[in-house]
């Protein structure tokens, strides 16, 4: 049936070898019954599907191989994978003792040039189609990534050599030609295989034959909710507006208005409170564990309560550091982290002669039926000092600002109305020191914030401390028209809200995802319920953080 010298001879031999193996297994198992064609077909398929091909470079059908020189054999279709920027052509990182790299001569081999030559060979070998694949978007926020430089050069060459159909006269600029060529050649695939773009038919170049992905896309489309689906209308006003607000409640509310609303008005708790108990001793500490240890060490320096050795011994007893010498290594790393903050604390913190004053509890009448009460701790005659091992972002500074407003409003006679904030600097091994000056209109600012608390009981306010402070700082420092400053500030707030690959943003919070879904509440003009006249994010950020920035200086 099959000639011995045919191109398919090796495939026929595979079938014969597998049939012989099936016969041998049947003989060993003592199986002597007859099998029909269907049974033989099933056994043969199982044998063939589990075998790996090892016939060399050319074996018919699809050929998978590495990109090596001297393989420029013509193919109908040539497909190259991994044409990512920075990965191809390969970067050369010679060793320090490589004298050839240190003193290059003409004719020396270059991996980068070799890769460019192999790419050219692959291009010349393609007779029908030349397909290039590269990672075109980041995995987290979807920002566009460029392809390898050889791919960019290929697109430039095509843009110079061909005129698009829309410009037969050739009067368009090269940039316009290149843009048209990129739109025609580059196909951007969605991140997920069940994206609706594969099944909508809007782009004929995007298609899929996966039935399970089609079902997933339909389920996702039918279950897609808008920003109004979870809370389509604002809730009715609370049964009774609070007549008294504590400073602690106001601070917790402004730190996360969405969470406060969902928990206190709807009784919806989304945070996982339980923590899994580890069954092994810690060897490597994560960022959160290191932050907690550095916080304890910094508190010890601020209070002068114990020596570092006693603190390390306590950590060992609590099982928070590795055993043996590894604990000393962890302790040294954490000590180096807090050292710049400790130095600034000794410089700007309470002196050796300053004695801590007793706590003060006061009540402020903000309106006819609204009072604010709170208690001030950590008081010194020179003012209030707050220190932390965290970056001084909005979530850290907002509670400090509220306490400073309360301090300025009550104005104790035995204490200066100044607050010094010491935290970790943006650069490694540095600290940042901020000072808040007295606020003469502190009672009015607190009244405005308390009204936001009352207003937020009926509808969640789209305010987020980190994004809000980023917005306010850009509005204070940016130049240009008000519209340009607004767009730049909203872009910075959006960047903070989305987060990055190193740190999650406020939009990754479970409460924000539950309420806002896929929408972006920090975008200009976003309003959850237009009919209730709730202030947008930009207005809230300015009302809350602009007074703080006006009374803040960096030391």
C-alpha positions as CSV (number, residue, x, y, z in Angstrom):
1,X,0.0,0.0,0.0
2,X,2.9,2.4,0.7
3,X,6.1,2.6,-1.3
4,X,9.2,2.2,0.7
5,X,10.8,5.3,-0.8
6,X,7.9,7.7,-0.3
7,X,8.3,10.9,1.8
8,X,5.8,9.4,4.3
9,X,7.8,6.3,4.8
10,X,8.9,7.3,8.3
11,X,5.3,7.9,9.3
12,X,4.2,4.5,8.0
13,X,7.0,2.9,9.9
14,X,5.7,4.6,13.1
15,X,2.3,2.9,12.6
16,X,3.9,-0.5,12.0
17,X,6.1,-0.2,15.1
18,X,3.2,0.7,17.2
19,X,1.1,-2.2,15.8
20,X,3.9,-4.5,16.6
21,X,4.1,-3.1,20.2
22,X,0.3,-3.6,20.6
23,X,0.6,-7.2,19.5
24,X,3.5,-7.9,21.9
25,X,1.5,-6.4,24.8
26,X,-1.5,-8.6,23.9
27,X,0.8,-11.6,23.8
28,X,2.3,-10.8,27.2
29,X,-1.2,-10.3,28.7
30,X,-2.5,-13.6,27.3
31,X,-5.1,-11.8,25.2
32,X,-6.2,-13.9,22.2
33,X,-9.6,-12.5,21.2
34,X,-10.3,-10.6,18.0
35,X,-10.4,-6.8,18.0
36,X,-12.5,-4.9,15.5
37,X,-11.2,-1.9,13.5
38,X,-12.6,0.6,16.1
39,X,-10.6,-1.1,18.9
40,X,-7.4,-1.2,17.0
41,X,-7.9,2.5,16.0
42,X,-8.4,3.5,19.7
43,X,-5.2,1.7,20.8
44,X,-3.2,3.1,18.0
45,X,-4.3,6.7,18.7
46,X,-3.3,6.3,22.3
47,X,0.1,5.1,21.3
48,X,0.7,7.8,18.8
49,X,-0.6,10.7,20.9
50,X,1.8,9.8,23.7
51,X,4.9,9.7,21.6
52,X,7.3,12.7,21.1
53,X,8.6,13.3,17.7
54,X,12.4,13.0,17.4
55,X,13.1,13.0,13.7
56,X,15.3,16.0,13.4
57,X,14.8,19.3,11.7
58,X,12.5,18.4,8.8
59,X,9.8,15.8,9.4
60,X,6.8,17.2,7.6
61,X,3.8,19.1,9.0
62,X,4.9,21.6,11.7
63,X,8.6,22.0,12.4
64,X,9.6,23.5,15.8
65,X,13.2,24.5,16.2
66,X,15.5,27.1,17.7
67,X,16.6,30.1,15.8
68,X,20.0,28.9,14.5
69,X,21.9,30.1,11.5
70,X,22.1,28.1,8.2
71,X,18.5,26.9,8.5
72,X,17.2,29.2,5.8
73,X,15.3,26.5,4.0
74,X,12.2,27.9,2.2
75,X,8.9,27.4,4.0
76,X,5.4,28.5,3.2
77,X,4.9,29.9,6.7
78,X,7.6,31.0,9.1
79,X,6.5,31.9,12.7
80,X,8.8,33.5,15.3
81,X,7.9,33.6,18.9
82,X,9.2,35.8,21.7
83,X,10.1,38.9,19.7
84,X,10.0,41.0,22.8
85,X,11.9,44.2,23.4
86,X,15.1,43.7,25.4
87,X,15.1,39.9,24.7
88,X,15.8,39.8,21.0
89,X,18.4,40.5,19.7
90,X,20.2,39.2,22.8
91,X,22.1,41.7,25.0
92,X,25.7,41.0,25.6
93,X,26.9,40.9,29.2
94,X,30.6,40.0,29.0
95,X,32.6,38.9,32.0
96,X,35.1,41.3,33.5
97,X,38.0,39.0,32.5
98,X,36.8,38.7,28.9
99,X,39.6,40.4,27.0
100,X,37.9,39.9,23.6
101,X,35.0,42.0,24.8
102,X,37.2,44.5,26.4
103,X,39.4,44.9,23.3
104,X,37.1,44.1,20.3
105,X,38.6,43.6,16.9
106,X,37.0,43.5,13.5
107,X,35.7,40.0,12.8
108,X,34.9,39.2,16.4
109,X,31.7,37.3,16.9
110,X,28.7,39.3,18.3
111,X,25.6,37.5,19.6
112,X,23.5,40.6,18.8
113,X,24.6,40.6,15.2
114,X,24.2,36.9,15.0
115,X,20.5,37.2,16.1
116,X,19.9,40.0,13.5
117,X,21.4,37.8,10.8
118,X,19.2,34.8,11.9
119,X,16.1,37.1,11.8
120,X,17.0,38.1,8.2
121,X,17.5,34.5,7.2
122,X,14.0,33.6,8.6
123,X,12.5,36.5,6.7
124,X,14.1,35.3,3.5
125,X,13.0,31.7,4.1
126,X,9.3,32.6,4.3
127,X,7.5,32.1,1.0
128,X,3.9,32.7,2.0
129,X,3.5,34.3,5.4
130,X,5.9,35.7,8.0
131,X,4.4,35.8,11.5
132,X,6.0,37.5,14.5
133,X,4.7,37.3,18.0
134,X,5.7,39.5,21.0
135,X,4.4,40.5,24.4
136,X,2.6,43.8,23.5
137,X,1.1,44.7,26.9
138,X,2.0,44.6,30.5
139,X,0.3,41.9,32.5
140,X,-1.0,44.2,35.2
141,X,-2.3,47.5,33.8
142,X,-2.3,46.7,30.0
143,X,0.2,49.4,29.0
144,X,1.6,48.9,25.5
145,X,5.1,47.4,25.1
146,X,7.2,47.8,22.0
147,X,8.4,44.8,20.0
148,X,12.0,43.9,19.4
149,X,14.1,46.5,17.5
150,X,14.3,44.3,14.4
151,X,10.5,44.2,14.2
152,X,10.4,48.0,14.5
153,X,13.0,48.2,11.7
154,X,10.9,45.8,9.5
155,X,7.8,48.0,10.0
156,X,9.9,51.1,9.1
157,X,11.2,49.4,6.0
158,X,7.6,48.5,4.9
159,X,6.4,52.0,5.6
160,X,9.1,53.4,3.4
161,X,8.6,50.9,0.6
162,X,4.8,50.9,0.3
163,X,2.1,53.5,0.0
164,X,-1.2,52.9,1.8
165,X,-4.4,52.6,-0.2
166,X,-5.8,55.7,1.5
167,X,-3.0,57.8,0.1
168,X,-2.4,56.8,-3.5
169,X,-0.7,60.1,-4.3
170,X,1.9,59.6,-1.6
171,X,1.5,63.1,0.0
172,X,1.3,61.8,3.6
173,X,4.3,62.0,5.9
174,X,6.3,59.1,7.0
175,X,4.8,59.1,10.5
176,X,1.3,58.9,8.9
177,X,2.5,56.0,6.6
178,X,4.0,54.2,9.5
179,X,0.9,54.6,11.6
180,X,-1.3,53.2,8.8
181,X,1.2,50.3,8.2
182,X,1.2,49.4,12.0
183,X,-2.6,49.4,12.1
184,X,-2.7,47.1,9.1
185,X,0.0,44.7,10.1
186,X,-0.1,44.5,13.9
187,X,-2.9,42.4,15.5
188,X,-3.3,43.0,19.2
189,X,-4.7,40.0,20.9
190,X,-6.6,40.3,24.2
191,X,-5.1,39.0,27.4
192,X,-7.8,36.3,28.0
193,X,-8.8,33.7,25.5
194,X,-12.5,34.2,26.4
195,X,-12.4,37.9,25.5
196,X,-15.5,39.0,23.6
197,X,-13.3,40.4,20.9
198,X,-12.6,36.9,19.6
199,X,-16.3,36.2,19.1
200,X,-17.9,39.5,18.3
201,X,-16.8,39.6,14.7
202,X,-15.7,43.3,14.9
203,X,-12.2,42.4,13.7
204,X,-12.0,39.5,11.3
205,X,-8.4,38.9,12.3
206,X,-9.4,38.0,15.8
207,X,-11.2,34.6,15.9
208,X,-11.3,31.5,18.1
209,X,-12.4,27.9,17.7
210,X,-12.6,27.2,21.4
211,X,-16.2,26.3,22.3
212,X,-15.5,26.5,26.0
213,X,-14.0,30.0,25.6
214,X,-17.1,31.0,23.7
215,X,-19.3,29.9,26.5
216,X,-17.1,31.7,29.0
217,X,-17.4,34.9,26.9
218,X,-21.1,34.6,26.8
219,X,-21.4,34.0,30.5
220,X,-19.1,37.0,31.2
221,X,-21.1,39.2,28.9
222,X,-24.4,38.2,30.4
223,X,-23.0,38.7,33.9
224,X,-21.3,42.0,33.2
225,X,-22.6,44.7,35.5
226,X,-22.4,48.4,35.3
227,X,-21.4,50.8,38.1
228,X,-25.1,51.2,39.0
229,X,-26.0,47.5,39.3
230,X,-24.8,47.0,42.9
231,X,-26.2,50.3,44.3
232,X,-28.6,51.7,41.6
233,X,-30.0,54.4,43.9
234,X,-28.8,56.3,47.0
235,X,-30.1,55.0,50.3
236,X,-32.7,57.0,52.2
237,X,-31.2,59.2,54.9
238,X,-30.3,57.6,58.1
239,X,-33.0,57.4,60.7
240,X,-31.3,60.0,62.9
241,X,-28.3,62.0,62.0
242,X,-25.5,61.6,64.6
243,X,-25.5,64.4,67.1
244,X,-21.9,63.6,68.2
245,X,-19.0,62.3,66.2
246,X,-15.8,61.0,67.7
247,X,-12.4,61.9,66.2
248,X,-11.6,58.2,65.9
249,X,-14.8,57.5,63.8
250,X,-14.1,60.5,61.6
251,X,-10.6,59.3,61.0
252,X,-11.7,55.8,60.1
253,X,-14.5,57.1,57.8
254,X,-12.2,59.4,55.8
255,X,-9.6,56.7,55.6
256,X,-12.0,54.5,53.6
257,X,-15.5,56.0,53.0
258,X,-16.6,53.1,50.8
259,X,-15.7,50.5,53.4
260,X,-17.4,52.5,56.2
261,X,-20.6,52.8,54.1
262,X,-20.8,49.1,53.2
263,X,-20.1,47.9,56.7
264,X,-22.2,50.4,58.7
265,X,-25.2,51.0,56.4
266,X,-25.4,47.6,54.5
267,X,-23.7,45.3,57.0
268,X,-21.4,44.0,54.3
269,X,-18.0,42.8,55.5
270,X,-15.6,41.7,52.8
271,X,-12.3,41.5,54.6
272,X,-10.9,38.2,55.6
273,X,-10.1,38.5,59.3
274,X,-8.7,35.1,60.0
275,X,-5.1,34.3,59.2
276,X,-3.7,30.9,58.4
277,X,-1.4,29.6,61.1
278,X,1.9,28.5,59.6
279,X,3.1,25.0,60.4
280,X,6.8,25.8,59.9
281,X,9.3,28.1,61.4
282,X,9.8,31.3,59.4
283,X,12.9,31.3,57.2
284,X,12.3,34.3,54.9
285,X,10.1,37.2,56.0
286,X,7.8,38.9,53.6
287,X,7.4,42.7,53.3
288,X,4.5,42.9,55.8
289,X,6.3,40.9,58.4
290,X,9.4,43.1,58.0
291,X,7.3,46.2,58.3
292,X,5.7,45.0,61.5
293,X,9.1,44.2,63.1
294,X,10.5,47.6,62.0
295,X,7.4,49.3,63.5
296,X,8.0,47.6,66.9
297,X,11.7,48.5,66.8
298,X,10.9,52.1,65.9
299,X,8.3,52.3,68.7
300,X,11.0,51.1,71.1
301,X,13.3,53.9,70.1
302,X,10.6,56.4,70.3
303,X,9.5,55.4,73.8
304,X,13.0,54.3,75.1
305,X,11.3,51.3,76.7
306,X,13.8,48.5,76.1
307,X,17.1,47.6,74.5
308,X,17.4,46.0,71.1
309,X,18.7,42.8,72.5
310,X,15.6,42.4,74.7
311,X,13.3,43.1,71.7
312,X,15.1,40.5,69.6
313,X,14.8,37.9,72.4
314,X,11.1,38.7,72.5
315,X,10.7,38.2,68.8
316,X,12.4,34.9,69.0
317,X,10.1,33.8,71.7
318,X,7.1,34.9,69.7
319,X,8.4,33.0,66.6
320,X,8.5,36.1,64.4
321,X,12.1,35.7,63.3
322,X,14.1,32.7,62.1
323,X,16.0,30.6,64.4
324,X,19.8,30.7,64.9
325,X,22.1,33.2,63.3
326,X,19.5,34.1,60.7
327,X,17.6,36.1,63.3
328,X,20.7,38.4,63.8
329,X,20.8,38.9,60.0
330,X,17.1,39.9,59.9
331,X,17.5,42.2,62.9
332,X,20.5,43.9,61.3
333,X,18.5,44.5,58.1
334,X,15.5,46.0,60.0
335,X,17.8,48.1,62.2
336,X,19.4,49.6,59.1
337,X,15.9,50.4,57.7
338,X,14.8,52.4,60.7
339,X,18.2,54.1,61.5
340,X,17.5,57.2,59.3
341,X,14.1,57.6,61.0
342,X,15.6,57.2,64.4
343,X,18.2,59.9,63.6
344,X,15.5,62.3,62.6
345,X,13.5,61.4,65.6
346,X,16.4,62.4,67.9
347,X,16.7,65.6,66.0
348,X,13.1,66.7,65.7
349,X,11.4,64.6,68.4
350,X,10.9,65.4,72.1
351,X,14.2,66.2,73.9
352,X,15.5,64.5,76.9
353,X,14.1,67.2,79.2
354,X,10.6,67.2,77.6
355,X,8.1,65.3,79.7
356,X,5.1,63.7,78.2
357,X,1.9,65.6,79.1
358,X,-1.3,63.8,80.2
359,X,-4.0,63.1,77.6
360,X,-6.5,65.8,77.0
361,X,-10.2,65.0,76.2
362,X,-12.2,67.9,74.6
363,X,-15.5,68.5,72.8
364,X,-15.9,71.0,70.0
365,X,-19.3,72.3,68.9
366,X,-19.3,72.4,65.1
367,X,-22.9,73.2,64.4
368,X,-26.2,73.6,66.2
369,X,-26.8,69.8,66.5
370,X,-23.3,68.5,65.8
371,X,-20.3,68.1,68.1
372,X,-16.9,66.5,67.7
373,X,-15.2,64.9,70.7
374,X,-11.8,63.3,70.9
375,X,-8.7,62.7,73.0
376,X,-5.1,63.7,72.4
377,X,-2.3,61.4,73.3
378,X,1.5,61.7,73.1
379,X,1.5,65.4,74.0
380,X,4.7,67.3,74.6
381,X,5.2,71.0,75.4
382,X,7.1,71.4,72.1
383,X,4.2,70.0,70.1
384,X,2.9,66.6,68.8
385,X,5.4,64.2,67.2
386,X,4.3,61.3,65.0
387,X,6.7,58.7,63.5
388,X,6.3,55.7,61.3
389,X,8.4,53.4,59.1
390,X,6.0,53.8,56.2
391,X,6.1,56.3,53.3
392,X,4.1,59.4,54.1
393,X,1.3,58.9,51.7
394,X,-2.3,60.0,52.1
395,X,-3.5,57.1,54.2
396,X,-0.8,57.9,56.8
397,X,-1.0,61.7,56.8
398,X,-4.8,61.9,56.9
399,X,-5.3,60.7,60.6
400,X,-2.3,62.9,61.6
401,X,-3.9,65.9,59.9
402,X,-7.2,65.3,61.7
403,X,-5.4,65.1,65.1
404,X,-3.5,68.3,64.2
405,X,-6.8,70.1,63.4
406,X,-8.3,68.9,66.7
407,X,-5.1,70.1,68.5
408,X,-5.3,73.5,66.8
409,X,-9.0,73.8,67.6
410,X,-8.8,73.0,71.3
411,X,-5.4,74.8,71.7
412,X,-4.2,73.5,75.1
413,X,-2.3,76.1,77.1
414,X,0.6,73.8,78.0
415,X,1.4,72.7,74.4
416,X,2.4,74.3,71.1
417,X,0.0,73.6,68.3
418,X,2.6,72.1,65.9
419,X,2.9,68.6,64.7
420,X,6.1,67.0,63.3
421,X,5.7,63.9,61.1
422,X,8.7,61.6,60.5
423,X,8.6,58.8,58.0
424,X,10.5,56.8,55.5
425,X,11.8,58.6,52.4
426,X,11.2,57.7,48.8
427,X,14.9,56.8,48.4
428,X,16.5,53.9,50.2
429,X,18.2,54.8,53.5
430,X,16.5,58.2,53.8
431,X,13.8,59.7,56.0
432,X,11.2,62.5,55.3
433,X,10.3,65.1,57.9
434,X,7.1,67.2,57.6
435,X,5.8,69.9,60.0
436,X,2.2,71.1,60.3
437,X,1.8,74.7,61.4
438,X,-1.1,75.9,63.6
439,X,-4.4,76.2,61.7
440,X,-6.4,79.3,62.9
441,X,-9.6,78.1,61.0
442,X,-9.3,74.5,62.4
443,X,-12.9,74.4,63.7
444,X,-14.2,75.4,60.3
445,X,-12.2,72.7,58.5
446,X,-13.3,70.1,61.0
447,X,-16.9,71.2,60.4
448,X,-16.6,70.7,56.7
449,X,-15.2,67.2,57.2
450,X,-17.9,66.3,59.7
451,X,-20.5,67.3,57.2
452,X,-18.9,64.9,54.7
453,X,-19.2,62.2,57.4
454,X,-23.0,62.8,57.7
455,X,-23.4,63.0,53.9
456,X,-21.6,59.7,53.5
457,X,-24.2,57.8,55.5
458,X,-26.6,58.0,52.6
459,X,-24.2,57.3,49.7
460,X,-20.6,56.3,49.5
461,X,-18.2,59.1,48.7
462,X,-15.6,58.4,46.0
463,X,-12.6,59.5,48.1
464,X,-9.4,57.5,48.4
465,X,-6.6,59.0,50.6
466,X,-3.5,57.9,48.6
467,X,-5.1,58.9,45.2
468,X,-6.5,62.1,46.8
469,X,-3.1,63.3,48.1
470,X,-1.5,62.5,44.8
471,X,-4.2,64.6,43.1
472,X,-3.8,67.5,45.5
473,X,0.0,67.6,45.2
474,X,-0.1,67.8,41.4
475,X,-2.8,70.5,41.5
476,X,-0.4,72.6,43.8
477,X,2.8,72.0,41.8
478,X,1.7,71.6,38.2
479,X,1.9,74.5,35.7
480,X,-0.5,75.5,33.0
481,X,-4.2,76.2,32.7
482,X,-6.7,74.9,35.2
483,X,-7.8,72.3,32.7
484,X,-4.3,71.1,32.1
485,X,-3.6,70.9,35.8
486,X,-6.8,69.0,36.3
487,X,-6.0,66.4,33.6
488,X,-2.5,65.9,35.0
489,X,-3.8,65.6,38.6
490,X,-6.4,63.0,37.5
491,X,-3.8,61.0,35.6
492,X,-1.6,60.9,38.7
493,X,-4.6,59.9,40.9
494,X,-5.5,57.2,38.4
495,X,-2.0,55.8,38.5
496,X,-2.2,55.7,42.3
497,X,-5.6,54.1,42.2
498,X,-4.6,51.3,39.8
499,X,-1.3,50.5,41.5
500,X,1.5,48.7,39.8
501,X,3.4,45.4,39.7
502,X,5.2,46.2,43.0
503,X,2.3,47.4,45.1
504,X,-1.5,47.1,44.7
505,X,-3.6,50.2,44.3
506,X,-6.7,51.4,46.2
507,X,-8.7,50.0,43.3
508,X,-7.7,46.5,44.2
509,X,-9.5,46.8,47.5
510,X,-12.4,44.3,47.8
511,X,-14.9,47.1,48.8
512,X,-14.0,49.3,45.9
513,X,-14.3,46.4,43.5
514,X,-17.7,45.5,44.9
515,X,-19.1,49.0,44.5
516,X,-17.4,50.4,41.4
517,X,-16.7,47.3,39.4
518,X,-14.6,48.0,36.4
519,X,-15.2,51.7,36.4
520,X,-12.7,54.3,37.4
521,X,-14.1,56.6,40.2
522,X,-11.1,59.0,40.1
523,X,-11.7,60.0,36.5
524,X,-12.9,63.5,35.8
525,X,-16.6,64.0,36.2
526,X,-17.3,60.5,37.7
527,X,-20.4,60.6,39.9
528,X,-22.0,57.4,41.2
529,X,-25.5,58.9,41.6
530,X,-26.1,62.1,39.7
531,X,-29.4,62.7,41.3
532,X,-28.1,63.0,44.8
533,X,-25.6,65.8,44.1
534,X,-22.7,63.9,45.6
535,X,-19.3,65.7,45.2
536,X,-16.9,64.0,42.7
537,X,-13.5,62.7,43.6
538,X,-11.6,65.9,42.5
539,X,-13.7,68.1,44.7
540,X,-13.4,65.8,47.7
541,X,-9.6,65.5,47.3
542,X,-9.3,69.3,47.1
543,X,-11.5,69.9,50.1
544,X,-9.7,67.4,52.3
545,X,-6.1,67.8,51.4
546,X,-5.6,71.3,50.1
547,X,-5.8,72.9,53.6
548,X,-3.3,70.3,54.8
549,X,-0.8,71.1,52.0
550,X,-1.2,74.9,52.7
551,X,-0.1,74.4,56.3
552,X,2.6,71.8,55.7
553,X,6.4,72.3,55.1
554,X,9.2,69.8,54.6
555,X,12.1,70.1,56.9
